[in-house]
Amino acid sequence: MFHKLHKHREKLAYALIAVAVLLFLRAIFRAHAMPLAEVLLDASVASSLLARNVPRVIDLPMQYAYPVRCIERFTFGVAIVCFIALLLRRLWA
């Protein structure tokens, strides 16, 4: 069963890269109309998706593996903080 999913891993990575590009475009073009937390959420989720999936489709030298992993973790943390901020804002608004 898992060998069938292994064949589609690269396709899924390309799809998630496309989603990340769309999130970046949304953050850029709707920045004036959205709250800052939503813009940061979109941008951080997009950069986390890119940091996770770009190394799956292109070969990176080993010296870049750790910095890319750190970027992924940091942007994922920022996304969680922005998501919690948005939840709290909606609960008390």
DSSP file (Angstrom, degrees, kcal/mol; ACC not computed):
  #  RESIDUE AA STRUCTURE BP1 BP2  ACC     N-H-->O    O-->H-N    N-H-->O    O-->H-N    TCO  KAPPA ALPHA  PHI   PSI    X-CA   Y-CA   Z-CA
    1    1 A M    >>        0   0    0      0, 0.0     4,-1.1     0, 0.0     3,-0.6   0.000 360.0 360.0 360.0 -43.3    0.0    0.0    0.0
    2    2 A F  H 3>  +     0   0    0      1,-0.2     4,-1.7     2,-0.2     0, 0.0   0.768 360.0  63.9 -74.4 -23.7    2.7    2.5    0.9
    3    3 A H  H 3> S+     0   0    0      1,-0.2     4,-0.9     2,-0.2    -1,-0.2   0.807 100.6  53.7 -68.8 -26.3    4.7    1.8   -2.2
    4    4 A K  H <> S+     0   0    0     -3,-0.6     4,-0.6     1,-0.2     3,-0.3   0.876 108.9  47.9 -71.3 -37.4    1.8    3.2   -4.2
    5    5 A L  H >< S+     0   0    0     -4,-1.1     3,-0.6     1,-0.2     4,-0.4   0.803 101.9  65.0 -71.4 -28.5    1.8    6.4   -2.1
    6    6 A H  H >< S+     0   0    0     -4,-1.7     3,-0.9     1,-0.2     4,-0.4   0.844  96.5  56.6 -63.4 -32.9    5.6    6.7   -2.6
    7    7 A K  H 3< S+     0   0    0     -4,-0.9     3,-0.3    -3,-0.3     4,-0.3   0.802 107.8  48.0 -67.5 -28.4    5.1    7.2   -6.3
    8    8 A H  T <X S+     0   0    0     -3,-0.6     4,-2.4    -4,-0.6    -1,-0.2   0.401  82.4  95.4 -95.3   2.4    2.8   10.2   -5.7
    9    9 A R  H <> S+     0   0    0     -3,-0.9     4,-2.1    -4,-0.4    -1,-0.2   0.896  85.9  48.3 -61.4 -41.1    5.0   12.0   -3.2
   10   10 A E  H  > S+     0   0    0     -4,-0.4     4,-2.2    -3,-0.3    -1,-0.2   0.888 110.7  51.0 -68.3 -38.2    6.6   14.2   -5.9
   11   11 A K  H  > S+     0   0    0     -4,-0.3     4,-2.1     1,-0.2    -2,-0.2   0.903 110.5  49.3 -64.1 -40.8    3.2   15.1   -7.3
   12   12 A L  H  X S+     0   0    0     -4,-2.4     4,-2.4     2,-0.2    -2,-0.2   0.884 108.5  53.6 -65.3 -38.3    2.0   16.0   -3.9
   13   13 A A  H  X S+     0   0    0     -4,-2.1     4,-2.0     1,-0.2    -2,-0.2   0.919 109.0  48.5 -62.7 -43.0    5.1   18.2   -3.3
   14   14 A Y  H  X S+     0   0    0     -4,-2.2     4,-2.0     2,-0.2    -1,-0.2   0.892 110.8  51.2 -64.1 -38.7    4.4   20.1   -6.5
   15   15 A A  H  X S+     0   0    0     -4,-2.1     4,-2.1     1,-0.2    -2,-0.2   0.908 110.4  48.4 -64.8 -41.5    0.8   20.6   -5.5
   16   16 A L  H  X S+     0   0    0     -4,-2.4     4,-2.1     2,-0.2    -1,-0.2   0.833 108.8  53.8 -69.4 -31.2    1.8   22.0   -2.1
   17   17 A I  H  X S+     0   0    0     -4,-2.0     4,-2.2     2,-0.2    -1,-0.2   0.898 108.3  50.2 -65.9 -39.7    4.3   24.3   -3.7
   18   18 A A  H  X S+     0   0    0     -4,-2.0     4,-2.2     2,-0.2    -2,-0.2   0.903 109.6  50.4 -64.5 -41.0    1.5   25.6   -5.9
   19   19 A V  H  X S+     0   0    0     -4,-2.1     4,-2.3     1,-0.2    -1,-0.2   0.900 109.2  52.2 -62.0 -40.3   -0.7   26.2   -2.9
   20   20 A A  H  X S+     0   0    0     -4,-2.1     4,-2.3     2,-0.2    -2,-0.2   0.902 108.4  49.9 -63.8 -41.3    2.2   28.0   -1.2
   21   21 A V  H  X S+     0   0    0     -4,-2.2     4,-2.4     1,-0.2    -1,-0.2   0.911 110.6  50.3 -63.7 -41.2    2.6   30.3   -4.2
   22   22 A L  H  X S+     0   0    0     -4,-2.2     4,-2.4     2,-0.2    -2,-0.2   0.892 109.8  50.7 -63.7 -39.2   -1.1   31.0   -4.2
   23   23 A L  H  X S+     0   0    0     -4,-2.3     4,-2.5     2,-0.2    -2,-0.2   0.901 110.1  49.9 -65.4 -40.1   -1.0   31.9   -0.4
   24   24 A F  H  X S+     0   0    0     -4,-2.3     4,-2.2     2,-0.2    -2,-0.2   0.927 111.4  48.5 -62.3 -44.4    1.9   34.2   -1.1
   25   25 A L  H  X S+     0   0    0     -4,-2.4     4,-2.8     1,-0.2     5,-0.3   0.899 111.3  50.4 -63.2 -39.8    0.0   36.0   -3.9
   26   26 A R  H  X S+     0   0    0     -4,-2.4     4,-1.9     1,-0.2    -1,-0.2   0.916 110.7  49.5 -63.3 -42.3   -3.0   36.2   -1.6
   27   27 A A  H  < S+     0   0    0     -4,-2.5    -2,-0.2     1,-0.2    -1,-0.2   0.879 115.4  43.9 -64.8 -37.3   -0.9   37.8    1.1
   28   28 A I  H >< S+     0   0    0     -4,-2.2     3,-0.8    -5,-0.2     4,-0.2   0.950 118.6  39.6 -73.4 -49.4    0.6   40.3   -1.2
   29   29 A F  H 3< S+     0   0    0     -4,-2.8     3,-0.2     1,-0.2    -2,-0.2   0.728 123.1  38.6 -79.7 -20.9   -2.5   41.4   -3.1
   30   30 A R  T >X S+     0   0    0     -4,-1.9     4,-1.4    -5,-0.3     3,-0.8   0.173  80.9 109.2-111.9  18.3   -4.9   41.5   -0.2
   31   31 A A  T <4 S+     0   0    0     -3,-0.8    -1,-0.1     1,-0.2     8,-0.1   0.839  77.6  52.9 -64.2 -33.5   -2.5   42.9    2.4
   32   32 A H  T 34 S+     0   0    0     -4,-0.2    -1,-0.2    -3,-0.2    -2,-0.1   0.726 115.3  40.3 -75.0 -19.9   -4.3   46.2    2.4
   33   33 A A  T <4 S+     0   0    0     -3,-0.8    -2,-0.2     2,-0.1    -1,-0.2   0.589 106.3  69.7-104.4 -13.3   -7.7   44.7    3.1
   34   34 A M  S  < S-     0   0    0     -4,-1.4     2,-0.0    -7,-0.1     5,-0.0  -0.731  88.3-100.4-105.5 153.8   -6.8   41.9    5.6
   35   35 A P    >>  -     0   0    0      0, 0.0     4,-1.9     0, 0.0     3,-0.5  -0.323  37.0-110.8 -64.1 156.2   -5.6   42.2    9.2
   36   36 A L  H 3> S+     0   0    0      1,-0.2     4,-2.7     2,-0.2     5,-0.2   0.852 116.5  58.2 -60.0 -36.5   -1.9   41.9    9.8
   37   37 A A  H 3> S+     0   0    0      1,-0.2     4,-2.2     2,-0.2    -1,-0.2   0.874 106.4  48.5 -63.9 -36.4   -2.3   38.6   11.5
   38   38 A E  H <> S+     0   0    0     -3,-0.5     4,-2.6     2,-0.2    -1,-0.2   0.896 111.3  49.6 -70.2 -39.3   -4.0   37.1    8.5
   39   39 A V  H  X S+     0   0    0     -4,-1.9     4,-2.5     2,-0.2    -2,-0.2   0.932 113.6  46.1 -63.6 -45.0   -1.3   38.4    6.2
   40   40 A L  H  X S+     0   0    0     -4,-2.7     4,-2.7     2,-0.2     5,-0.2   0.878 111.3  53.0 -65.0 -37.3    1.4   36.9    8.5
   41   41 A L  H  X S+     0   0    0     -4,-2.2     4,-2.5    -5,-0.2     5,-0.3   0.948 111.6  44.9 -62.5 -48.6   -0.5   33.6    8.7
   42   42 A D  H  X S+     0   0    0     -4,-2.6     4,-2.3     1,-0.2    -2,-0.2   0.931 116.3  46.3 -61.1 -45.8   -0.7   33.3    4.9
   43   43 A A  H  X S+     0   0    0     -4,-2.5     4,-2.4    -5,-0.2    -1,-0.2   0.897 114.4  46.5 -66.6 -40.2    2.9   34.2    4.4
   44   44 A S  H  X S+     0   0    0     -4,-2.7     4,-2.1     2,-0.2    -1,-0.2   0.888 112.9  48.6 -73.1 -37.0    4.3   32.0    7.2
   45   45 A V  H  X S+     0   0    0     -4,-2.5     4,-2.5    -5,-0.2    -2,-0.2   0.920 113.1  49.6 -64.7 -41.8    2.2   29.0    6.1
   46   46 A A  H  X S+     0   0    0     -4,-2.3     4,-2.3    -5,-0.3    -2,-0.2   0.927 112.3  45.7 -63.6 -44.8    3.4   29.5    2.5
   47   47 A S  H  X S+     0   0    0     -4,-2.4     4,-2.5     2,-0.2    -1,-0.2   0.858 112.3  51.9 -69.0 -32.7    7.0   29.8    3.5
   48   48 A S  H  X S+     0   0    0     -4,-2.1     4,-1.6     2,-0.2    -2,-0.2   0.913 110.2  48.7 -67.0 -41.5    6.7   26.7    5.7
   49   49 A L  H  X S+     0   0    0     -4,-2.5     4,-2.2     2,-0.2     5,-0.3   0.905 112.8  47.9 -62.9 -41.2    5.2   24.8    2.8
   50   50 A L  H  X S+     0   0    0     -4,-2.3     4,-2.5     1,-0.2    -2,-0.2   0.926 110.4  50.8 -65.8 -43.8    8.0   25.9    0.5
   51   51 A A  H  < S+     0   0    0     -4,-2.5    -1,-0.2     1,-0.2    -2,-0.2   0.808 115.5  44.0 -64.8 -27.9   10.7   25.0    3.0
   52   52 A R  H  < S+     0   0    0     -4,-1.6    -1,-0.2    -5,-0.2    -2,-0.2   0.848 123.7  30.9 -82.8 -35.7    9.2   21.6    3.4
   53   53 A N  H >X S+     0   0    0     -4,-2.2     4,-0.8    -5,-0.2     3,-0.7   0.724 101.8  70.0-104.8 -23.6    8.5   20.7   -0.2
   54   54 A V  H >X S+     0   0    0     -4,-2.5     4,-1.8    -5,-0.3     3,-1.2   0.926  97.9  53.9 -63.3 -43.1   11.1   22.4   -2.4
   55   55 A P  H 34 S+     0   0    0      0, 0.0     5,-0.3     0, 0.0    -1,-0.2   0.733 102.3  61.1 -63.7 -17.1   13.9   20.1   -1.1
   56   56 A R  H <4 S+     0   0    0     -3,-0.7    -2,-0.2     1,-0.2    -3,-0.1   0.770 112.3  35.1 -76.2 -25.1   11.8   17.1   -2.1
   57   57 A V  H << S+     0   0    0     -3,-1.2     2,-0.3    -4,-0.8    -1,-0.2   0.640 121.1  42.1-106.6 -17.0   11.7   18.1   -5.8
   58   58 A I  S  < S-     0   0    0     -4,-1.8     2,-0.6     0, 0.0    -1,-0.1  -0.939  85.7-111.2-126.1 154.3   15.2   19.6   -6.2
   59   59 A D        -     0   0    0     -2,-0.3    -3,-0.1    -3,-0.1    -5,-0.0  -0.734  33.9-169.9 -86.0 119.6   18.5   18.4   -4.9
   60   60 A L        -     0   0    0     -2,-0.6     5,-0.1    -5,-0.3     2,-0.0  -0.850  29.1-106.5-104.7 144.0   20.0   20.6   -2.3
   61   61 A P    >   -     0   0    0      0, 0.0     3,-1.9     0, 0.0     4,-0.4  -0.352  32.7-113.5 -63.1 152.6   23.5   20.3   -1.0
   62   62 A M  G >> S+     0   0    0      1,-0.3     3,-1.1     2,-0.2     4,-0.6   0.767 112.7  68.6 -60.8 -26.7   23.7   18.8    2.5
   63   63 A Q  G 34 S+     0   0    0      1,-0.3    -1,-0.3     2,-0.1     3,-0.0   0.708 101.1  48.2 -68.2 -17.2   25.0   22.1    3.9
   64   64 A Y  G <> S+     0   0    0     -3,-1.9     4,-1.9     2,-0.1    -1,-0.3   0.497  89.1  84.8 -97.2  -5.5   21.6   23.7    3.3
   65   65 A A  H <> S+     0   0    0     -3,-1.1     4,-2.0    -4,-0.4    -2,-0.1   0.934  91.1  45.1 -65.4 -47.1   19.5   20.9    4.8
   66   66 A Y  H  X S+     0   0    0     -4,-0.6     4,-2.3     2,-0.2     5,-0.2   0.930 113.1  48.9 -66.8 -46.1   19.7   22.2    8.4
   67   67 A P  H  > S+     0   0    0      0, 0.0     4,-2.3     0, 0.0    -1,-0.2   0.894 111.7  50.2 -61.0 -37.2   19.1   25.9    7.6
   68   68 A V  H  X S+     0   0    0     -4,-1.9     4,-2.3     2,-0.2    -2,-0.2   0.902 110.3  50.2 -66.1 -39.4   16.0   25.0    5.5
   69   69 A R  H  X S+     0   0    0     -4,-2.0     4,-2.3     2,-0.2    -1,-0.2   0.887 110.1  50.5 -64.8 -39.1   14.7   22.8    8.4
   70   70 A C  H  X S+     0   0    0     -4,-2.3     4,-2.5     2,-0.2    -2,-0.2   0.898 110.0  50.1 -65.0 -40.4   15.2   25.7   10.8
   71   71 A I  H  X S+     0   0    0     -4,-2.3     4,-2.6     2,-0.2     5,-0.3   0.917 110.2  50.9 -63.1 -43.0   13.3   28.0    8.5
   72   72 A E  H  X S+     0   0    0     -4,-2.3     4,-2.0     1,-0.2    -2,-0.2   0.934 112.5  45.1 -60.8 -46.7   10.5   25.5    8.2
   73   73 A R  H  X S+     0   0    0     -4,-2.3     4,-2.1     2,-0.2    -2,-0.2   0.911 113.7  49.4 -65.6 -42.0   10.2   25.2   12.0
   74   74 A F  H  X S+     0   0    0     -4,-2.5     4,-2.3     1,-0.2    -2,-0.2   0.938 113.1  45.2 -63.7 -47.1   10.3   28.9   12.6
   75   75 A T  H  X S+     0   0    0     -4,-2.6     4,-2.2     1,-0.2    -1,-0.2   0.840 111.1  53.8 -68.6 -31.2    7.7   29.8   10.0
   76   76 A F  H  X S+     0   0    0     -4,-2.0     4,-2.0    -5,-0.3    -1,-0.2   0.903 109.1  49.5 -66.3 -39.5    5.5   27.0   11.3
   77   77 A G  H  X S+     0   0    0     -4,-2.1     4,-2.3     2,-0.2    -2,-0.2   0.902 110.1  50.2 -63.5 -41.8    5.8   28.4   14.8
   78   78 A V  H  X S+     0   0    0     -4,-2.3     4,-2.6     1,-0.2    -1,-0.2   0.897 109.1  52.8 -62.7 -39.8    4.9   31.9   13.5
   79   79 A A  H  X S+     0   0    0     -4,-2.2     4,-2.4     1,-0.2    -2,-0.2   0.900 108.7  49.4 -63.2 -40.6    1.9   30.4   11.7
   80   80 A I  H  X S+     0   0    0     -4,-2.0     4,-2.4     2,-0.2    -2,-0.2   0.918 111.4  48.9 -64.8 -43.0    0.7   28.8   14.9
   81   81 A V  H  X S+     0   0    0     -4,-2.3     4,-2.3     1,-0.2    -2,-0.2   0.916 112.9  47.5 -63.0 -43.4    1.0   32.1   16.8
   82   82 A C  H  X S+     0   0    0     -4,-2.6     4,-2.4     2,-0.2    -1,-0.2   0.887 111.0  51.7 -65.3 -38.5   -0.9   34.0   14.1
   83   83 A F  H  X S+     0   0    0     -4,-2.4     4,-2.3     2,-0.2    -2,-0.2   0.920 110.9  47.0 -64.1 -43.4   -3.6   31.3   14.1
   84   84 A I  H  X S+     0   0    0     -4,-2.4     4,-2.8     2,-0.2     5,-0.2   0.899 111.1  52.6 -64.5 -40.3   -4.0   31.5   17.9
   85   85 A A  H  X S+     0   0    0     -4,-2.3     4,-2.2     1,-0.2    -2,-0.2   0.908 110.2  47.9 -61.7 -41.6   -4.1   35.4   17.6
   86   86 A L  H  X S+     0   0    0     -4,-2.4     4,-2.2     2,-0.2    -2,-0.2   0.903 111.6  50.3 -66.3 -40.3   -6.8   35.2   15.0
   87   87 A L  H  X S+     0   0    0     -4,-2.3     4,-2.1     2,-0.2    -2,-0.2   0.937 112.3  46.5 -62.3 -46.4   -8.8   32.7   17.1
   88   88 A L  H  X S+     0   0    0     -4,-2.8     4,-2.0     1,-0.2    -1,-0.2   0.879 111.1  52.9 -63.9 -37.0   -8.6   34.9   20.2
   89   89 A R  H  < S+     0   0    0     -4,-2.2     4,-0.5    -5,-0.2    -1,-0.2   0.903 111.9  45.1 -65.1 -40.7   -9.5   38.0   18.2
   90   90 A R  H  < S+     0   0    0     -4,-2.2     3,-0.3     1,-0.2    -2,-0.2   0.827 111.6  53.0 -73.2 -31.0  -12.6   36.3   16.9
   91   91 A L  H  < S+     0   0    0     -4,-2.1    -2,-0.2     1,-0.2    -1,-0.2   0.893 117.5  35.9 -71.0 -38.4  -13.6   34.9   20.3
   92   92 A W     <        0   0    0     -4,-2.0    -1,-0.2     1,-0.2    -2,-0.2   0.347 360.0 360.0 -98.8   7.6  -13.4   38.3   22.0
   93   93 A A              0   0    0     -4,-0.5    -1,-0.2    -3,-0.3    -2,-0.1   0.450 360.0 360.0 -93.4 360.0  -14.7   40.4   19.1
